[in-house]
Amino acid sequence: MLRRMKIMALAVASLITIGVLTPSHETSQNAPAKESGDPLPKAPVRNWGDWWPETQFGEDDSVTTDQIRAGDRTFERVVYGAISTPWNGCLANFSHSEAGDGLRFDLLWSRPGDFASKEEKDAFKSPKQGDIRAAIVRGDKVIAEPTNGEPAISAWAGGSLGMTGDMMIFFDWLPADFEDYWIRVDMLKERHWFLIPYGLGSNPKENAGLELVERGGPEQPQAAQKADRLHLWNSVGYELGWVKEEGWHVSASVSNPFDTEIRIHVYEDGARWELSYPRTSAVYNWPAGYSRFCSWTSISRADSIDYSRTDTFKFWRTPFDTRNWGLLRVTVEDHAFDKVVPSSLFNYTHNWLEKK
């Protein structure tokens, strides 16, 4: 229940300002060259001067398959951004179900709040039960259909500034492989396709399908028509944990439009953050691979809003045509947090569609 309230609260705030939201990544664009400039060194970028945490990967470190099998593959949420629909704009995201027994896809609509005029309230339209159909598709085959019946908005939450309605669609786990899976959503006469980052649809407690596959970026769904709308994911969020002695909560979001970017979020209730402390780092590594480092691009703080600081790093380009699992390690000072993540989040153009 707490998680649901958190999602809906975030949606209310986001939908109030939907005009400035990052839109869902729908259309392809020309990808930059795979090789750019001089070869990149493997050594860590000294974002914080001479400091490099002892708990972080070094230049010659690698991870083992056993580490991947034993690691945590859970994620919090795949975010698609703002979607135009036959009714009003909505938000879309994909996650594990709260019960941990499958997958969940959310579509969230906003309607006028208590302070809205009668005209605004009368003009508002939202989907009714039967207006939307959903399925998960691989190639030209339906792999999963909703386990909770015909999609419908289950509840509205909010108040005077606006209300948000959540349409929750549940599915069984997907096979443990690196295939391209798309959530197909029919909205009256419109058809939308949402790409699931490969690797993120299977049961994270099972260790099947972890072997490397020789294959590049995603392909368009075979059944997609010219008028259909294809949505790539904007970011994948991870809850990393707590630095208990400091009272810091650590989370991260990863995006991969071409080259991977990670935002490390550090939160402490009532904090007024310094820009130079705590120091953070992020490295991605994989079996038989090497440490993939990143360059610090910005630090921002939002003391008056949510008492958090966000450190943003951009990873070096790795143009591999393979699909596999790797280990993302985030450090805050000498406290390390590991997540097992698929290469869909890190390999160059693995969240990009070539124009046809």
C-alpha positions in Angstrom: 0.0 0.0 0.0 2.8 2.4 0.9 4.5 1.8 -2.5 1.2 2.4 -4.3 0.7 5.7 -2.5 4.2 6.7 -3.3 3.7 6.0 -7.0 0.4 7.8 -7.2 1.8 10.8 -5.3 4.7 11.1 -7.7 2.2 10.8 -10.6 0.0 13.6 -9.3 3.0 16.0 -9.0 4.2 14.9 -12.5 0.9 15.2 -14.3 0.2 18.6 -12.9 3.3 19.8 -14.9 2.8 17.4 -17.9 3.6 20.1 -20.3 7.3 20.0 -19.3 7.6 16.3 -18.8 10.2 14.3 -20.7 8.1 12.6 -23.4 8.2 8.9 -24.0 11.1 8.1 -26.4 9.0 7.2 -29.4 10.8 8.0 -32.6 14.2 6.8 -33.8 17.0 9.2 -34.6 20.4 8.8 -36.2 22.8 7.2 -33.8 26.3 8.7 -33.4 29.2 6.6 -34.6 30.2 3.7 -32.6 33.8 4.9 -32.4 34.4 8.5 -31.4 37.7 10.2 -31.0 40.8 8.6 -29.3 40.5 5.2 -27.6 39.3 5.6 -24.1 41.6 4.5 -21.2 40.4 1.9 -18.8 41.7 3.6 -15.7 39.1 5.3 -13.4 38.3 8.9 -14.0 39.4 10.9 -11.0 36.2 12.8 -10.5 37.1 13.6 -6.9 40.8 14.3 -7.2 43.1 11.5 -5.9 40.2 9.8 -4.1 39.1 6.3 -5.2 37.2 4.1 -2.8 38.8 0.8 -1.8 35.4 -0.8 -2.1 35.0 0.1 -5.8 36.2 -1.9 -8.8 39.7 -1.1 -10.0 41.2 -1.1 -13.5 42.0 -4.8 -13.7 39.1 -6.2 -11.7 36.4 -8.5 -13.2 33.4 -10.3 -11.9 32.6 -14.0 -12.0 29.5 -15.8 -13.1 29.0 -16.9 -9.5 28.8 -13.3 -8.5 26.1 -12.7 -11.1 24.1 -15.7 -10.0 24.3 -14.7 -6.4 23.5 -11.0 -6.9 20.3 -9.0 -6.6 18.5 -8.5 -9.9 15.4 -6.6 -8.6 14.6 -3.2 -9.9 12.1 -0.6 -8.8 10.6 0.8 -11.9 11.0 1.2 -15.7 9.8 4.7 -16.7 8.4 5.5 -20.1 7.5 9.2 -19.6 4.5 11.1 -20.9 2.1 9.4 -23.4 -0.5 11.0 -25.6 -3.7 9.0 -25.6 -7.3 9.4 -27.0 -8.3 10.9 -23.6 -5.6 13.0 -21.9 -1.9 12.6 -21.4 -0.8 9.8 -19.1 2.3 8.3 -17.6 3.5 4.7 -18.0 5.8 2.6 -16.0 6.7 -1.1 -15.6 7.7 -2.9 -12.4 7.5 -6.1 -10.3 4.2 -6.6 -8.6 4.0 -5.7 -4.9 3.4 -9.3 -4.0 6.5 -10.4 -5.9 4.6 -12.9 -8.0 4.8 -11.3 -11.4 4.9 -8.1 -13.4 2.9 -4.9 -13.3 2.3 -2.2 -15.9 0.8 1.1 -14.8 -1.0 3.8 -16.8 -1.8 6.9 -14.8 -4.2 9.6 -15.9 -4.8 13.0 -14.3 -8.1 14.7 -13.8 -9.0 18.2 -12.5 -9.1 18.6 -8.7 -11.5 20.2 -6.4 -10.5 23.8 -7.4 -11.2 23.2 -11.1 -14.1 24.9 -12.7 -17.2 23.0 -13.8 -16.2 23.5 -17.4 -12.9 21.8 -16.8 -14.4 19.0 -14.9 -17.1 18.4 -17.6 -14.4 18.5 -20.4 -12.4 15.7 -18.7 -12.5 12.3 -20.3 -10.9 9.1 -19.1 -10.9 5.5 -20.4 -13.7 3.1 -19.3 -13.4 -0.6 -18.7 -13.2 -2.2 -22.2 -11.5 0.8 -23.9 -8.1 -0.6 -23.4 -6.6 -4.1 -24.1 -3.1 -5.2 -23.3 -0.7 -8.1 -23.9 3.0 -8.9 -23.9 4.3 -9.9 -27.3 7.5 -11.5 -28.6 8.0 -11.5 -32.3 4.5 -12.2 -33.7 3.3 -14.2 -30.7 1.3 -13.2 -27.6 3.4 -14.4 -24.6 1.3 -13.1 -21.7 -2.1 -11.6 -21.1 -3.4 -9.7 -18.1 -3.9 -11.9 -15.0 -6.3 -9.4 -13.4 -8.9 -9.3 -16.1 -10.0 -6.4 -18.4 -7.9 -3.2 -17.6 -9.7 -0.5 -15.7 -8.8 2.5 -13.5 -8.9 1.0 -10.0 -8.9 4.2 -7.9 -8.4 7.9 -8.0 -6.2 9.7 -5.5 -5.4 13.4 -4.9 -7.2 16.5 -3.9 -7.7 20.1 -4.7 -4.8 20.4 -7.2 -5.6 17.3 -9.2 -6.5 13.6 -9.0 -4.6 10.7 -10.5 -6.2 7.4 -11.6 -4.1 4.3 -11.8 -4.8 1.5 -14.3 -2.8 -1.5 -13.0 -2.3 -4.4 -15.4 -0.6 -7.5 -14.0 1.2 -10.2 -16.0 3.0 -13.5 -15.1 6.8 -13.6 -15.2 8.4 -13.7 -18.7 10.9 -16.4 -19.7 14.5 -16.0 -18.5 16.1 -15.0 -21.7 17.4 -11.9 -23.7 14.6 -11.7 -26.2 12.8 -8.5 -27.1 9.4 -8.3 -25.3 6.9 -5.5 -26.0 3.8 -4.5 -24.0 1.1 -4.0 -26.7 -1.6 -1.6 -25.5 -4.7 -0.9 -27.7 -6.4 2.3 -26.8 -9.7 2.5 -28.8 -8.3 2.9 -32.4 -4.7 3.6 -31.3 -2.1 0.9 -30.8 1.0 1.5 -28.6 4.0 -0.6 -28.0 6.3 -0.3 -24.9 9.7 -1.9 -25.0 10.8 -3.9 -21.9 14.5 -3.6 -21.4 15.6 -7.2 -22.2 16.4 -9.2 -19.1 14.0 -7.3 -16.8 10.9 -9.4 -17.3 11.9 -12.7 -15.7 11.7 -13.8 -12.1 14.8 -12.3 -10.4 14.9 -15.2 -7.9 15.6 -17.7 -10.7 19.1 -18.1 -12.2 18.2 -19.5 -15.6 19.1 -17.7 -18.9 22.1 -15.8 -17.5 24.6 -16.8 -20.3 25.9 -14.3 -22.8 24.0 -14.1 -26.2 25.5 -12.8 -29.4 22.9 -10.2 -30.4 22.8 -6.4 -30.7 20.1 -3.8 -30.0 16.3 -4.3 -30.1 14.2 -4.8 -33.1 10.7 -3.4 -33.9 7.8 -5.7 -33.1 7.0 -7.8 -36.2 3.3 -6.9 -36.0 3.8 -3.1 -35.7 2.1 -1.0 -38.4 3.1 2.4 -39.7 0.5 4.1 -37.6 1.4 2.4 -34.4 3.4 4.2 -31.7 6.5 2.7 -30.4 7.8 3.8 -26.9 11.3 3.1 -25.7 12.1 3.4 -22.0 13.4 6.6 -20.5 15.1 5.2 -17.3 15.2 2.3 -14.9 15.2 3.0 -11.2 17.0 1.0 -8.5 16.6 1.1 -4.7 20.2 0.5 -3.4 19.8 0.8 0.4 20.9 2.8 3.4 24.1 4.0 5.0 22.7 3.5 8.4 25.3 5.2 10.5 24.8 8.4 8.4 21.1 8.1 7.8 21.6 8.3 4.1 19.2 6.5 1.7 20.7 5.7 -1.7 19.0 5.0 -5.0 19.9 5.3 -8.7 18.3 5.7 -12.1 19.9 4.5 -15.3 19.2 5.8 -18.8 20.6 4.6 -22.2 19.5 6.8 -25.1 22.8 6.1 -26.8 25.5 6.2 -24.1 24.6 5.2 -20.5 24.0 7.9 -17.8 23.5 7.2 -14.2 22.0 9.5 -11.6 22.9 8.6 -8.0 20.4 10.0 -5.5 21.4 10.4 -1.8 18.7 11.4 0.6 18.7 12.4 4.3 15.7 13.9 6.0 16.3 17.6 6.6 19.8 17.5 5.1 21.5 20.6 3.6 24.0 18.9 1.3 27.5 20.0 0.6 28.6 19.6 -3.0 31.9 17.9 -2.1 30.6 15.4 0.5 29.7 12.6 0.4 31.7 11.4 -2.7 30.1 8.9 -5.0 31.2 6.6 -7.8 29.7 4.1 -10.2 31.4 1.2 -12.2 29.9 -1.4 -14.5 31.6 -4.8 -14.9 30.7 -8.2 -16.4 32.1 -11.7 -16.5 35.2 -11.9 -18.7 34.9 -8.2 -19.2 36.5 -5.2 -17.5 35.6 -2.2 -15.4 33.6 0.3 -17.3 34.1 3.7 -15.7 32.2 7.0 -16.1 32.8 10.7 -16.0 31.1 13.0 -13.5 28.9 15.6 -15.3 26.9 17.4 -12.6 25.9 17.6 -9.0 22.5 19.1 -8.0 20.7 19.4 -4.7 17.0 20.0 -3.9 17.2 20.9 -0.2 13.9 22.8 -0.1 12.0 20.0 -2.0 13.0 16.6 -0.9 16.4 16.9 0.9 18.2 15.0 -1.8 21.4 15.3 -3.8 21.8 13.9 -7.3 25.2 13.1 -8.8 25.1 12.5 -12.5 27.8 10.4 -14.4 28.1 9.4 -18.1 29.6 6.1 -18.9 32.2 5.5 -21.7 30.9 4.1 -24.9 31.0 0.3 -25.3 29.7 -0.8 -28.7 29.1 -4.5 -28.1 26.7 -6.6 -30.1 26.1 -9.0 -27.1 23.5 -9.4 -24.5 24.5 -10.4 -21.0 24.2 -9.7 -17.3 26.7 -7.5 -15.5 27.3 -6.0 -12.1 26.7 -2.3 -11.3 28.5 -1.1 -8.2 27.7 2.3 -6.7 29.7 3.7 -3.8 28.9 6.5 -1.4 32.2 7.2 0.3 33.4 3.6 1.2 29.9 2.1 1.3 29.3 -0.1 -1.7 25.9 -1.2 -3.2 25.7 -3.9 -6.0 23.0 -4.6 -8.5 23.0 -7.2 -11.2 21.8 -5.5 -14.4 21.3 -6.4 -18.0 23.4 -5.0 -20.8 20.3 -3.4 -22.3 21.0 -0.6 -19.8 24.7 -0.2 -20.7 25.5 -1.4 -24.3 25.6 1.3 -27.0 22.2 1.7 -28.9 20.6 -1.2 -26.9 17.6 1.2 -26.3 17.4 2.5 -29.9 15.4 1.5 -33.0 16.8 1.8 -36.5 14.4 3.6 -38.8 12.7 1.5 -41.4 
